[in-house]
Amino acid sequence: TDAIALVEEIQKAEPLVTTSCKEHVIHVVRRLQEKLGEKEDHKFHLFKVLRAHILPLTNVAFNKSGSRFITGSYDRTCKVWDTMSGEELHMLEGHRNVVYAIAFNNPYGDKIATGSFDKTCKLWSTETGKCYHTFRGHSAEIVCLSFNPQSTLVATGSMDGTAKLWDIEKGEETVTLSGHSGEIVALAFNTPGDRIITGSFDHTVAVWDVGTGRMLHTLIGHRGEISSAQFSWDCSLIVSGSMDRTAMLWNAVTGTHIATLTGHSDEILDVCFDYVGQRIATASADGSARVYNAETKKCIAKLEGHGGEISKICFNPKGNRILTASSDKTARLWDAATGHCLQILEGHTEEIFSCAFNYKGNIVITGSKDNTCRIWH
Protein backbone atom coordinates (compact mmCIF):
# COMPACT_ATOMS: atom_id res chain seq x y z
CA THR A 1 0.00 0.00 0.00
CA ASP A 2 1.12 3.54 -0.73
CA ALA A 3 1.41 4.95 2.82
CA ILE A 4 0.76 8.56 1.77
CA ALA A 5 -2.37 7.66 -0.21
CA LEU A 6 -3.63 5.54 2.67
CA VAL A 7 -3.18 8.33 5.23
CA GLU A 8 -4.92 10.81 2.94
CA GLU A 9 -7.79 8.34 2.72
CA ILE A 10 -7.88 8.06 6.54
CA GLN A 11 -7.79 11.86 6.85
CA LYS A 12 -11.04 12.21 4.90
CA ALA A 13 -12.93 10.13 7.45
CA GLU A 14 -10.98 10.96 10.60
CA PRO A 15 -11.01 14.59 11.77
CA LEU A 16 -8.41 13.83 14.46
CA VAL A 17 -5.75 13.27 11.81
CA THR A 18 -4.91 16.91 11.20
CA THR A 19 -2.25 18.25 8.82
CA SER A 20 0.16 18.76 11.72
CA CYS A 21 0.20 15.04 12.60
CA LYS A 22 -0.13 13.65 9.07
CA GLU A 23 3.64 13.11 8.70
CA HIS A 24 3.71 11.19 11.95
CA VAL A 25 0.86 8.90 10.87
CA ILE A 26 2.64 8.22 7.56
CA HIS A 27 5.76 7.33 9.55
CA VAL A 28 3.75 4.95 11.76
CA VAL A 29 2.18 3.23 8.74
CA ARG A 30 5.60 2.76 7.13
CA ARG A 31 7.01 1.30 10.33
CA LEU A 32 4.11 -1.11 10.47
CA GLN A 33 4.81 -2.14 6.87
CA GLU A 34 8.46 -2.77 7.73
CA LYS A 35 7.47 -4.86 10.75
CA LEU A 36 5.11 -6.99 8.69
CA GLY A 37 7.74 -7.42 6.01
CA GLU A 38 10.46 -8.67 8.35
CA LYS A 39 11.44 -12.25 7.60
CA GLU A 40 11.05 -14.34 10.69
CA ASP A 41 12.92 -17.56 11.28
CA HIS A 42 13.31 -17.22 15.03
CA LYS A 43 14.34 -20.50 16.64
CA PHE A 44 13.48 -20.83 20.31
CA HIS A 45 15.99 -22.28 22.75
CA LEU A 46 15.43 -23.31 26.34
CA PHE A 47 16.57 -20.41 28.49
CA LYS A 48 15.52 -21.51 31.98
CA VAL A 49 13.66 -24.20 33.86
CA LEU A 50 11.89 -22.81 36.92
CA ARG A 51 10.95 -25.31 39.59
CA ALA A 52 8.22 -22.85 40.30
CA HIS A 53 6.03 -24.59 42.86
CA ILE A 54 5.98 -27.62 45.12
CA LEU A 55 2.64 -28.66 43.62
CA PRO A 56 1.44 -28.60 39.99
CA LEU A 57 0.89 -25.32 38.18
CA THR A 58 -2.55 -24.26 37.02
CA ASN A 59 -1.74 -21.36 34.72
CA VAL A 60 0.89 -18.99 33.37
CA ALA A 61 0.48 -15.43 32.02
CA PHE A 62 2.70 -12.62 30.72
CA ASN A 63 2.39 -8.90 31.22
CA LYS A 64 2.16 -7.06 27.90
CA SER A 65 5.86 -6.46 27.28
CA GLY A 66 6.80 -9.90 28.56
CA SER A 67 9.16 -8.53 31.20
CA ARG A 68 7.20 -10.32 33.95
CA PHE A 69 5.08 -13.41 34.14
CA ILE A 70 2.99 -15.11 36.78
CA THR A 71 2.33 -18.71 37.72
CA GLY A 72 -0.64 -20.06 39.67
CA SER A 73 -0.52 -23.33 41.55
CA TYR A 74 -2.25 -25.99 43.58
CA ASP A 75 0.09 -24.88 46.41
CA ARG A 76 -2.36 -21.95 46.96
CA THR A 77 0.07 -19.26 45.78
CA CYS A 78 0.75 -17.17 42.72
CA LYS A 79 4.36 -16.21 41.96
CA VAL A 80 5.63 -13.21 40.03
CA TRP A 81 8.78 -13.79 37.94
CA ASP A 82 11.29 -11.65 36.10
CA THR A 83 11.48 -13.09 32.59
CA MET A 84 15.04 -12.10 31.75
CA SER A 85 16.65 -13.38 34.94
CA GLY A 86 14.17 -16.13 35.84
CA GLU A 87 14.16 -14.68 39.35
CA GLU A 88 11.17 -14.92 41.67
CA LEU A 89 10.04 -11.36 42.54
CA HIS A 90 7.01 -12.01 44.75
CA MET A 91 5.01 -14.83 46.22
CA LEU A 92 1.35 -13.84 46.50
CA GLU A 93 0.07 -15.69 49.55
CA GLY A 94 -3.34 -15.65 51.22
CA HIS A 95 -5.67 -17.95 49.28
CA ARG A 96 -6.91 -20.96 51.20
CA ASN A 97 -7.16 -23.28 48.22
CA VAL A 98 -5.89 -23.80 44.66
CA VAL A 99 -5.03 -20.59 42.76
CA TYR A 100 -6.59 -21.45 39.42
CA ALA A 101 -7.20 -18.34 37.30
CA ILE A 102 -4.60 -15.56 37.04
CA ALA A 103 -4.21 -12.39 34.97
CA PHE A 104 -2.34 -9.13 34.61
CA ASN A 105 -4.36 -5.96 33.91
CA ASN A 106 -2.72 -5.59 30.49
CA PRO A 107 -1.66 -3.35 28.85
CA TYR A 108 -0.75 -1.66 32.17
CA GLY A 109 0.55 -4.67 34.06
CA ASP A 110 0.66 -2.98 37.47
CA LYS A 111 -2.04 -5.23 38.95
CA ILE A 112 -2.63 -8.97 39.16
CA ALA A 113 -5.90 -10.81 39.82
CA THR A 114 -6.01 -14.34 41.21
CA GLY A 115 -9.12 -16.52 41.31
CA SER A 116 -9.22 -19.48 43.65
CA PHE A 117 -11.09 -22.63 44.56
CA ASP A 118 -11.57 -20.87 47.94
CA LYS A 119 -14.36 -18.92 46.14
CA THR A 120 -12.54 -15.57 46.36
CA CYS A 121 -10.65 -13.36 43.94
CA LYS A 122 -7.74 -11.25 45.13
CA LEU A 123 -6.28 -8.11 43.59
CA TRP A 124 -2.53 -7.52 44.04
CA SER A 125 0.13 -4.92 43.29
CA THR A 126 2.68 -6.21 40.77
CA GLU A 127 5.35 -3.92 42.22
CA THR A 128 5.02 -4.65 45.92
CA GLY A 129 3.15 -7.97 45.94
CA LYS A 130 0.69 -6.64 48.49
CA CYS A 131 -3.01 -7.51 48.37
CA TYR A 132 -5.33 -4.57 47.66
CA HIS A 133 -8.69 -6.36 47.92
CA THR A 134 -10.27 -9.73 48.50
CA PHE A 135 -13.51 -10.09 46.55
CA ARG A 136 -16.01 -12.35 48.32
CA GLY A 137 -19.45 -13.36 47.07
CA HIS A 138 -19.22 -16.49 44.92
CA SER A 139 -20.63 -19.66 46.45
CA ALA A 140 -18.29 -22.02 44.55
CA GLU A 141 -14.84 -22.17 42.96
CA ILE A 142 -13.68 -19.34 40.69
CA VAL A 143 -12.32 -20.89 37.49
CA CYS A 144 -11.89 -17.96 35.09
CA LEU A 145 -11.27 -14.23 35.33
CA SER A 146 -10.40 -11.24 33.21
CA PHE A 147 -9.70 -7.53 33.55
CA ASN A 148 -11.57 -5.17 31.24
CA PRO A 149 -9.19 -3.42 28.79
CA GLN A 150 -9.65 -0.14 30.70
CA SER A 151 -8.45 -1.80 33.93
CA THR A 152 -11.38 -0.52 35.98
CA LEU A 153 -13.13 -3.87 36.48
CA VAL A 154 -12.24 -7.49 37.00
CA ALA A 155 -14.72 -10.21 36.01
CA THR A 156 -14.84 -13.62 37.68
CA GLY A 157 -16.62 -16.75 36.48
CA SER A 158 -17.56 -19.49 38.89
CA MET A 159 -18.79 -23.04 39.27
CA ASP A 160 -21.82 -21.45 40.99
CA GLY A 161 -23.18 -20.55 37.52
CA THR A 162 -22.70 -16.80 37.91
CA ALA A 163 -20.12 -14.25 36.86
CA LYS A 164 -19.44 -11.15 38.92
CA LEU A 165 -17.93 -7.78 38.03
CA TRP A 166 -15.83 -6.06 40.67
CA ASP A 167 -14.76 -2.42 40.86
CA ILE A 168 -10.96 -2.30 41.18
CA GLU A 169 -10.80 1.11 42.90
CA LYS A 170 -13.63 0.63 45.38
CA GLY A 171 -12.96 -3.06 45.96
CA GLU A 172 -16.61 -3.98 45.70
CA GLU A 173 -18.99 -5.93 43.48
CA THR A 174 -20.73 -3.86 40.80
CA VAL A 175 -23.00 -6.50 39.31
CA THR A 176 -23.80 -10.23 39.22
CA LEU A 177 -24.46 -11.87 35.87
CA SER A 178 -27.09 -14.55 36.51
CA GLY A 179 -28.89 -16.61 33.92
CA HIS A 180 -26.73 -19.63 33.12
CA SER A 181 -27.93 -23.01 34.38
CA GLY A 182 -24.41 -24.44 34.54
CA GLU A 183 -20.88 -23.58 35.60
CA ILE A 184 -19.17 -20.63 33.85
CA VAL A 185 -15.78 -21.71 32.52
CA ALA A 186 -14.89 -18.95 30.06
CA LEU A 187 -15.32 -15.18 29.94
CA ALA A 188 -14.02 -12.30 27.86
CA PHE A 189 -14.58 -8.55 27.50
CA ASN A 190 -14.83 -6.79 24.16
CA THR A 191 -12.33 -4.02 23.35
CA PRO A 192 -14.44 -1.00 24.44
CA GLY A 193 -15.29 -2.89 27.63
CA ASP A 194 -19.07 -2.38 27.38
CA ARG A 195 -19.85 -6.06 26.69
CA ILE A 196 -18.74 -9.33 28.24
CA ILE A 197 -19.32 -12.91 27.13
CA THR A 198 -19.57 -15.97 29.35
CA GLY A 199 -19.32 -19.59 28.23
CA SER A 200 -21.00 -22.26 30.30
CA PHE A 201 -21.44 -25.99 30.85
CA ASP A 202 -25.12 -25.34 29.96
CA HIS A 203 -24.00 -25.39 26.26
CA THR A 204 -24.58 -21.66 25.73
CA VAL A 205 -22.59 -18.45 25.49
CA ALA A 206 -24.24 -15.32 26.90
CA VAL A 207 -23.57 -11.71 25.89
CA TRP A 208 -24.04 -9.18 28.71
CA ASP A 209 -24.17 -5.41 29.05
CA VAL A 210 -21.37 -4.51 31.46
CA GLY A 211 -23.04 -1.37 32.81
CA THR A 212 -26.39 -2.90 33.72
CA GLY A 213 -25.58 -6.63 33.99
CA ARG A 214 -28.44 -7.32 31.57
CA MET A 215 -28.21 -10.40 29.36
CA LEU A 216 -28.42 -9.16 25.76
CA HIS A 217 -28.15 -12.44 23.84
CA THR A 218 -27.93 -16.15 24.47
CA LEU A 219 -25.96 -17.92 21.76
CA ILE A 220 -27.74 -21.25 21.39
CA GLY A 221 -26.58 -24.01 19.08
CA HIS A 222 -23.83 -26.04 20.73
CA ARG A 223 -24.72 -29.54 21.89
CA GLY A 224 -22.03 -29.83 24.50
CA GLU A 225 -20.30 -27.86 27.23
CA ILE A 226 -18.51 -24.66 26.12
CA SER A 227 -14.75 -24.79 26.62
CA SER A 228 -13.69 -21.39 25.33
CA ALA A 229 -15.11 -18.16 23.87
CA GLN A 230 -13.59 -14.95 22.54
CA PHE A 231 -14.41 -11.67 20.76
CA SER A 232 -12.59 -10.68 17.59
CA TRP A 233 -10.55 -7.49 18.03
CA ASP A 234 -13.08 -5.24 16.27
CA CYS A 235 -15.81 -6.96 18.36
CA SER A 236 -17.93 -7.86 15.34
CA LEU A 237 -17.55 -11.61 15.87
CA ILE A 238 -17.57 -14.12 18.70
CA VAL A 239 -16.05 -17.59 18.41
CA SER A 240 -16.97 -20.41 20.78
CA GLY A 241 -15.47 -23.87 21.17
CA SER A 242 -17.36 -26.81 22.59
CA MET A 243 -17.16 -30.41 23.75
CA ASP A 244 -19.52 -31.16 20.82
CA ARG A 245 -16.41 -31.15 18.54
CA THR A 246 -17.34 -27.91 16.78
CA ALA A 247 -16.49 -24.24 16.99
CA MET A 248 -19.19 -21.71 16.16
CA LEU A 249 -18.96 -18.20 14.80
CA TRP A 250 -21.54 -15.63 15.90
CA ASN A 251 -22.45 -12.05 15.05
CA ALA A 252 -21.52 -10.20 18.25
CA VAL A 253 -24.01 -7.38 17.67
CA THR A 254 -27.13 -9.38 16.86
CA GLY A 255 -26.24 -12.67 18.55
CA THR A 256 -27.03 -14.66 15.40
CA HIS A 257 -25.21 -17.82 14.35
CA ILE A 258 -22.95 -17.27 11.32
CA ALA A 259 -21.14 -20.58 10.81
CA THR A 260 -20.19 -23.88 12.37
CA LEU A 261 -16.53 -24.85 11.99
CA THR A 262 -16.31 -28.61 11.72
CA GLY A 263 -13.58 -31.15 11.07
CA HIS A 264 -12.35 -32.17 14.50
CA SER A 265 -13.07 -35.73 15.61
CA ASP A 266 -13.05 -34.98 19.34
CA GLU A 267 -13.81 -32.19 21.82
CA ILE A 268 -12.55 -28.68 21.07
CA LEU A 269 -10.62 -27.53 24.13
CA ASP A 270 -9.53 -24.04 23.08
CA VAL A 271 -10.29 -21.44 20.40
CA CYS A 272 -8.77 -18.06 19.58
CA PHE A 273 -8.72 -15.26 17.03
CA ASP A 274 -5.49 -13.77 15.76
CA TYR A 275 -5.01 -10.15 16.88
CA VAL A 276 -6.72 -8.70 13.79
CA GLY A 277 -9.59 -11.17 13.65
CA GLN A 278 -8.81 -12.64 10.23
CA ARG A 279 -8.07 -16.15 11.40
CA ILE A 280 -9.47 -18.51 13.99
CA ALA A 281 -7.48 -21.36 15.53
CA THR A 282 -9.02 -24.38 17.23
CA ALA A 283 -7.31 -26.96 19.47
CA SER A 284 -8.79 -30.36 20.03
CA ALA A 285 -8.60 -33.51 22.13
CA ASP A 286 -8.10 -35.33 18.80
CA GLY A 287 -4.45 -34.16 18.89
CA SER A 288 -4.77 -31.71 16.01
CA ALA A 289 -5.35 -28.00 15.63
CA ARG A 290 -6.98 -26.15 12.75
CA VAL A 291 -6.86 -22.66 11.30
CA TYR A 292 -9.96 -21.17 9.66
CA ASN A 293 -10.39 -17.99 7.64
CA ALA A 294 -12.89 -15.84 9.58
CA GLU A 295 -14.35 -14.38 6.40
CA THR A 296 -14.72 -17.49 4.21
CA LYS A 297 -15.15 -19.86 7.23
CA LYS A 298 -12.94 -22.35 5.36
CA CYS A 299 -10.26 -24.46 7.02
CA ILE A 300 -6.96 -23.13 5.65
CA ALA A 301 -4.51 -25.29 7.61
CA LYS A 302 -4.40 -28.46 9.71
CA LEU A 303 -1.73 -28.62 12.40
CA GLU A 304 -0.92 -32.28 12.80
CA GLY A 305 1.88 -33.93 14.74
CA HIS A 306 1.06 -33.88 18.45
CA GLY A 307 0.71 -37.29 20.07
CA GLY A 308 -1.96 -36.24 22.55
CA GLU A 309 -4.74 -33.74 23.17
CA ILE A 310 -4.03 -30.03 22.64
CA SER A 311 -5.41 -28.00 25.52
CA LYS A 312 -4.10 -24.53 24.63
CA ILE A 313 -3.57 -22.59 21.41
CA CYS A 314 -2.53 -18.99 20.72
CA PHE A 315 -1.27 -16.75 17.93
CA ASN A 316 1.76 -14.52 18.35
CA PRO A 317 0.70 -10.85 18.16
CA LYS A 318 1.98 -10.60 14.57
CA GLY A 319 -0.33 -13.46 13.59
CA ASN A 320 2.16 -15.52 11.58
CA ARG A 321 2.93 -18.10 14.28
CA ILE A 322 0.80 -20.42 16.39
CA LEU A 323 1.80 -22.03 19.67
CA THR A 324 0.14 -25.21 20.96
CA ALA A 325 0.47 -27.05 24.29
CA SER A 326 -0.23 -30.75 24.51
CA SER A 327 -0.56 -33.69 26.87
CA ASP A 328 2.24 -35.35 24.82
CA LYS A 329 4.64 -33.24 26.99
CA THR A 330 5.63 -30.95 24.09
CA ALA A 331 4.68 -27.53 22.83
CA ARG A 332 4.85 -26.87 19.10
CA LEU A 333 5.38 -23.79 17.00
CA TRP A 334 3.57 -23.64 13.65
CA ASP A 335 3.44 -21.46 10.57
CA ALA A 336 -0.07 -19.96 10.73
CA ALA A 337 -0.43 -19.72 6.95
CA THR A 338 0.74 -23.20 5.93
CA GLY A 339 0.22 -25.25 9.07
CA HIS A 340 3.82 -26.52 8.93
CA CYS A 341 5.41 -27.41 12.24
CA LEU A 342 8.45 -25.16 12.65
CA GLN A 343 9.68 -26.35 16.01
CA ILE A 344 8.99 -28.81 18.83
CA LEU A 345 9.71 -27.53 22.33
CA GLU A 346 10.74 -30.63 24.27
CA GLY A 347 11.90 -31.27 27.81
CA HIS A 348 8.84 -31.24 30.05
CA THR A 349 8.19 -34.62 31.68
CA GLU A 350 4.41 -34.24 32.05
CA GLU A 351 1.60 -32.71 30.05
CA ILE A 352 1.81 -29.00 29.16
CA PHE A 353 -1.45 -27.21 29.78
CA SER A 354 -0.45 -23.58 29.48
CA CYS A 355 1.63 -21.57 27.02
CA ALA A 356 2.03 -17.92 26.07
CA PHE A 357 3.92 -15.54 23.79
CA ASN A 358 5.25 -12.21 24.94
CA TYR A 359 4.09 -9.22 22.90
CA LYS A 360 7.17 -9.13 20.68
CA GLY A 361 6.75 -12.83 19.95
CA ASN A 362 10.36 -13.72 20.74
CA ILE A 363 9.80 -15.32 24.16
CA VAL A 364 7.56 -18.25 25.03
CA ILE A 365 6.63 -19.70 28.41
CA THR A 366 5.22 -23.18 28.96
CA GLY A 367 3.65 -24.53 32.15
CA SER A 368 3.44 -28.22 32.89
CA LYS A 369 2.08 -30.73 35.36
CA ASP A 370 5.73 -31.57 36.08
CA ASN A 371 5.62 -28.49 38.41
CA THR A 372 8.03 -26.56 36.19
CA CYS A 373 7.73 -23.56 34.00
CA ARG A 374 10.09 -23.20 31.05
CA ILE A 375 11.21 -19.95 29.47
CA TRP A 376 12.20 -20.22 25.78
CA HIS A 377 14.04 -17.39 24.01
LOKE-891843 format. One line per 3 residues: their letters; for each residue x, y, z of C-alpha. Coordinates in steps of 0.5 Angstrom, whole numbers, plus 500, padded with zeros to 3 digits. Example, Ala and Ser with C-alpha at 12.3 -4.5 7.8 and 13.67 -1.06 7.14 Angstrom:
// LOKE-891843
as) 525 491 516 | 527 498 514 .
//
This chain:
// LOKE-891843
tda) 500 500 500 | 502 507 499 | 503 510 506 .
ial) 502 517 504 | 495 515 500 | 493 511 505 .
vee) 494 517 510 | 490 522 506 | 484 517 505 .
iqk) 484 516 513 | 484 524 514 | 478 524 510 .
aep) 474 520 515 | 478 522 521 | 478 529 524 .
lvt) 483 528 529 | 489 527 524 | 490 534 522 .
tsc) 496 537 518 | 500 538 523 | 500 530 525 .
keh) 500 527 518 | 507 526 517 | 507 522 524 .
vih) 502 518 522 | 505 516 515 | 512 515 519 .
vvr) 508 510 524 | 504 506 517 | 511 506 514 .
rlq) 514 503 521 | 508 498 521 | 510 496 514 .
ekl) 517 494 515 | 515 490 521 | 510 486 517 .
gek) 515 485 512 | 521 483 517 | 523 476 515 .
edh) 522 471 521 | 526 465 523 | 527 466 530 .
kfh) 529 459 533 | 527 458 541 | 532 455 546 .
lfk) 531 453 553 | 533 459 557 | 531 457 564 .
vlr) 527 452 568 | 524 454 574 | 522 449 579 .
ahi) 516 454 581 | 512 451 586 | 512 445 590 .
lpl) 505 443 587 | 503 443 580 | 502 449 576 .
tnv) 495 451 574 | 497 457 569 | 502 462 567 .
afn) 501 469 564 | 505 475 561 | 505 482 562 .
ksg) 504 486 556 | 512 487 555 | 514 480 557 .
srf) 518 483 562 | 514 479 568 | 510 473 568 .
itg) 506 470 574 | 505 463 575 | 499 460 579 .
syd) 499 453 583 | 496 448 587 | 500 450 593 .
rtc) 495 456 594 | 500 461 592 | 502 466 585 .
kvw) 509 468 584 | 511 474 580 | 518 472 576 .
dtm) 523 477 572 | 523 474 565 | 530 476 563 .
sge) 533 473 570 | 528 468 572 | 528 471 579 .
elh) 522 470 583 | 520 477 585 | 514 476 590 .
mle) 510 470 592 | 503 472 593 | 500 469 599 .
ghr) 493 469 602 | 489 464 599 | 486 458 602 .
nvv) 486 453 596 | 488 452 589 | 490 459 586 .
yai) 487 457 579 | 486 463 575 | 491 469 574 .
afn) 492 475 570 | 495 482 569 | 491 488 568 .
npy) 495 489 561 | 497 493 558 | 498 497 564 .
gdk) 501 491 568 | 501 494 575 | 496 490 578 .
iat) 495 482 578 | 488 478 580 | 488 471 582 .
gsf) 482 467 583 | 482 461 587 | 478 455 589 .
dkt) 477 458 596 | 471 462 592 | 475 469 593 .
ckl) 479 473 588 | 485 477 590 | 487 484 587 .
wst) 495 485 588 | 500 490 587 | 505 488 582 .
etg) 511 492 584 | 510 491 592 | 506 484 592 .
kcy) 501 487 597 | 494 485 597 | 489 491 595 .
htf) 483 487 596 | 479 481 597 | 473 480 593 .
rgh) 468 475 597 | 461 473 594 | 462 467 590 .
sae) 459 461 593 | 463 456 589 | 470 456 586 .
ivc) 473 461 581 | 475 458 575 | 476 464 570 .
lsf) 477 472 571 | 479 478 566 | 481 485 567 .
npq) 477 490 562 | 482 493 558 | 481 500 561 .
stl) 483 496 568 | 477 499 572 | 474 492 573 .
vat) 476 485 574 | 471 480 572 | 470 473 575 .
gsm) 467 466 573 | 465 461 578 | 462 454 579 .
dgt) 456 457 582 | 454 459 575 | 455 466 576 .
akl) 460 471 574 | 461 478 578 | 464 484 576 .
wdi) 468 488 581 | 470 495 582 | 478 495 582 .
ekg) 478 502 586 | 473 501 591 | 474 494 592 .
eet) 467 492 591 | 462 488 587 | 459 492 582 .
vtl) 454 487 579 | 452 480 578 | 451 476 572 .
sgh) 446 471 573 | 442 467 568 | 447 461 566 .
sge) 444 454 569 | 451 451 569 | 458 453 571 .
iva) 462 459 568 | 468 457 565 | 470 462 560 .
laf) 469 470 560 | 472 475 556 | 471 483 555 .
ntp) 470 486 548 | 475 492 547 | 471 498 549 .
gdr) 469 494 555 | 462 495 555 | 460 488 553 .
iit) 463 481 556 | 461 474 554 | 461 468 559 .
gsf) 461 461 556 | 458 455 561 | 457 448 562 .
dht) 450 449 560 | 452 449 553 | 451 457 551 .
vav) 455 463 551 | 452 469 554 | 453 477 552 .
wdv) 452 482 557 | 452 489 558 | 457 491 563 .
gtg) 454 497 566 | 447 494 567 | 449 487 568 .
rml) 443 485 563 | 444 479 559 | 443 482 552 .
htl) 444 475 548 | 444 468 549 | 448 464 544 .
igh) 445 457 543 | 447 452 538 | 452 448 541 .
rge) 451 441 544 | 456 440 549 | 459 444 554 .
iss) 463 451 552 | 471 450 553 | 473 457 551 .
aqf) 470 464 548 | 473 470 545 | 471 477 542 .
swd) 475 479 535 | 479 485 536 | 474 490 533 .
csl) 468 486 537 | 464 484 531 | 465 477 532 .
ivs) 465 472 537 | 468 465 537 | 466 459 542 .
gsm) 469 452 542 | 465 446 545 | 466 439 548 .
drt) 461 438 542 | 467 438 537 | 465 444 534 .
aml) 467 452 534 | 462 457 532 | 462 464 530 .
wna) 457 469 532 | 455 476 530 | 457 480 536 .
vtg) 452 485 535 | 446 481 534 | 448 475 537 .
thi) 446 471 531 | 450 464 529 | 454 465 523 .
atl) 458 459 522 | 460 452 525 | 467 450 524 .
tgh) 467 443 523 | 473 438 522 | 475 436 529 .
sde) 474 429 531 | 474 430 539 | 472 436 544 .
ild) 475 443 542 | 479 445 548 | 481 452 546 .
vcf) 479 457 541 | 482 464 539 | 483 469 534 .
dyv) 489 472 532 | 490 480 534 | 487 483 528 .
gqr) 481 478 527 | 482 475 520 | 484 468 523 .
iat) 481 463 528 | 485 457 531 | 482 451 534 .
asa) 485 446 539 | 482 439 540 | 483 433 544 .
dgs) 484 429 538 | 491 432 538 | 490 437 532 .
arv) 489 444 531 | 486 448 525 | 486 455 523 .
yna) 480 458 519 | 479 464 515 | 474 468 519 .
etk) 471 471 513 | 471 465 508 | 470 460 514 .
kci) 474 455 511 | 479 451 514 | 486 454 511 .
akl) 491 449 515 | 491 443 519 | 497 443 525 .
egh) 498 435 526 | 504 432 529 | 502 432 537 .
gge) 501 425 540 | 496 428 545 | 491 433 546 .
isk) 492 440 545 | 489 444 551 | 492 451 549 .
icf) 493 455 543 | 495 462 541 | 497 467 536 .
npk) 504 471 537 | 501 478 536 | 504 479 529 .
gnr) 499 473 527 | 504 469 523 | 506 464 529 .
ilt) 502 459 533 | 504 456 539 | 500 450 542 .
ass) 501 446 549 | 500 439 549 | 499 433 554 .
dkt) 504 429 550 | 509 434 554 | 511 438 548 .
arl) 509 445 546 | 510 446 538 | 511 452 534 .
wda) 507 453 527 | 507 457 521 | 500 460 521 .
atg) 499 461 514 | 501 454 512 | 500 449 518 .
hcl) 508 447 518 | 511 445 524 | 517 450 525 .
qil) 519 447 532 | 518 442 538 | 519 445 545 .
egh) 521 439 549 | 524 437 556 | 518 438 560 .
tee) 516 431 563 | 509 432 564 | 503 435 560 .
ifs) 504 442 558 | 497 446 560 | 499 453 559 .
caf) 503 457 554 | 504 464 552 | 508 469 548 .
nyk) 511 476 550 | 508 482 546 | 514 482 541 .
gni) 513 474 540 | 521 473 541 | 520 469 548 .
vit) 515 463 550 | 513 461 557 | 510 454 558 .
gsk) 507 451 564 | 507 444 566 | 504 439 571 .
dnt) 511 437 572 | 511 443 577 | 516 447 572 .
cri) 515 453 568 | 520 454 562 | 522 460 559 .
wh) 524 460 552 | 528 465 548 .
//
